[in-house]
Amino acid sequence: MKTLIIYNSIHHKNTEKIARAIGKVLKAKISKPDKVDIPSLKKYDLLGFGSGIYFSIHHESLFQLIDKLPKVKNKKAFIFTSSGSWQIKYLNDFNAPLVQKLENKGYDIIGTFCCRGYDTVGPLKHIGGLNKGRPNKEDIRKAENFAENIKMVMKALLIG
Ligand SMILES: Cc1cc2nc3c(=O)[nH]c(=O)nc-3n(C[C@H](O)[C@H](O)[C@H](O)COP(=O)(O)O)c2cc1C
């Protein structure tokens, strides 16, 4: 199974840690959005998209890249993120806009992963930031478990 993970991680490289943990389990290639060679995406069975959350949404570079992607049929993708605050389903679903964007291009989202990340934005830096040390070992273990589950789903779909 060929997997490409596309991520951006501009604040403290929190999401980069998650991208690497998931990437290791899936033996994925990892790339930044601006380095993606769009025609070569055809050769991947699975794409992962992730970034920190900035003003309630994934990094704009992911959306800009997806705008340029051709429509696909039944191609599998997953999404991951790290954020300063909690995600509460139906209240502040950080993944929803990216899920929607990818679904509009024909991607089938087979999983989403979120964890907390060190956050020193704005006034938070004066109080030492939020979530110091995160993603921590436990977050990385959860990201690895998520990747194992993704692997199982792909196997069940006879793609893995
Ligand atoms: C400009 C900016 C805006 C942010 N906005 C939010 C936000 O709306 N909600 C949230 O939960 N975290 C927010 N954060 C915190 C980041 O999502 C969090 O620190 C994340 O782990 C950063 O990931 P990164 O190190 O991969 O960039 C913001 C951070 C920055 C720098």
The ligand as an SDF file (V2000), in Angstrom:
LIG
                    3D

 31 33  0  0  0  0  0  0  0  0999 V2000
   -2.0830   31.7690   14.5340 C   0  0  0  0  0  0  0  0  0  0  0  0
   -2.5880   30.6190   15.3970 C   0  0  0  0  0  0  0  0  0  0  0  0
   -3.9430   30.4400   15.5540 C   0  0  0  0  0  0  0  0  0  0  0  0
   -4.4290   29.3640   16.3420 C   0  0  0  0  0  0  0  0  0  0  0  0
   -5.7840   29.1820   16.4380 N   0  0  0  0  0  0  0  0  0  0  0  0
   -6.2560   28.1270   17.1560 C   0  0  0  0  0  0  0  0  0  0  0  0
   -7.6550   27.8660   17.2360 C   0  0  0  0  0  0  0  0  0  0  0  0
   -8.4850   28.5590   16.6540 O   0  0  0  0  0  0  0  0  0  0  0  0
   -8.0790   26.8140   17.9900 N   0  0  0  0  0  0  0  0  0  0  0  0
   -7.1950   26.0010   18.6320 C   0  0  0  0  0  0  0  0  0  0  0  0
   -7.6350   25.0550   19.2990 O   0  0  0  0  0  0  0  0  0  0  0  0
   -5.8470   26.1960   18.5510 N   0  0  0  0  0  0  0  0  0  0  0  0
   -5.3630   27.2290   17.8280 C   0  0  0  0  0  0  0  0  0  0  0  0
   -4.0010   27.4370   17.7350 N   0  0  0  0  0  0  0  0  0  0  0  0
   -3.0900   26.4980   18.4180 C   0  0  0  0  0  0  0  0  0  0  0  0
   -2.5480   25.4340   17.4760 C   0  0  0  0  0  0  0  0  0  0  0  0
   -3.5860   24.7630   16.7850 O   0  0  0  0  0  0  0  0  0  0  0  0
   -1.7440   24.3760   18.2330 C   0  0  0  0  0  0  0  0  0  0  0  0
   -0.7120   24.9780   18.9560 O   0  0  0  0  0  0  0  0  0  0  0  0
   -1.1960   23.3400   17.2660 C   0  0  0  0  0  0  0  0  0  0  0  0
   -0.6980   22.2430   17.9860 O   0  0  0  0  0  0  0  0  0  0  0  0
   -0.1060   23.9270   16.3860 C   0  0  0  0  0  0  0  0  0  0  0  0
    0.3900   22.9310   15.5600 O   0  0  0  0  0  0  0  0  0  0  0  0
    1.7850   23.0750   14.7960 P   0  0  0  0  0  0  0  0  0  0  0  0
    2.8680   23.1820   15.8350 O   0  0  0  0  0  0  0  0  0  0  0  0
    1.8570   21.8230   14.0000 O   0  0  0  0  0  0  0  0  0  0  0  0
    1.6790   24.2830   13.9430 O   0  0  0  0  0  0  0  0  0  0  0  0
   -3.5040   28.4880   16.9710 C   0  0  0  0  0  0  0  0  0  0  0  0
   -2.1210   28.7000   16.7880 C   0  0  0  0  0  0  0  0  0  0  0  0
   -1.6540   29.7450   15.9970 C   0  0  0  0  0  0  0  0  0  0  0  0
   -0.1710   29.9330   15.8130 C   0  0  0  0  0  0  0  0  0  0  0  0
  1  2  1  0
  2  3  1  0
  2 30  2  0
  3  4  2  0
  4  5  1  0
  4 28  1  0
  5  6  2  0
  6  7  1  0
  6 13  1  0
  7  8  2  0
  7  9  1  0
  9 10  1  0
 10 11  2  0
 10 12  1  0
 12 13  2  0
 13 14  1  0
 14 15  1  0
 14 28  1  0
 15 16  1  0
 16 17  1  0
 16 18  1  0
 18 19  1  0
 18 20  1  0
 20 21  1  0
 20 22  1  0
 22 23  1  0
 23 24  1  0
 24 25  2  0
 24 26  1  0
 24 27  1  0
 28 29  2  0
 29 30  1  0
 30 31  1  0
M  END
$$$$
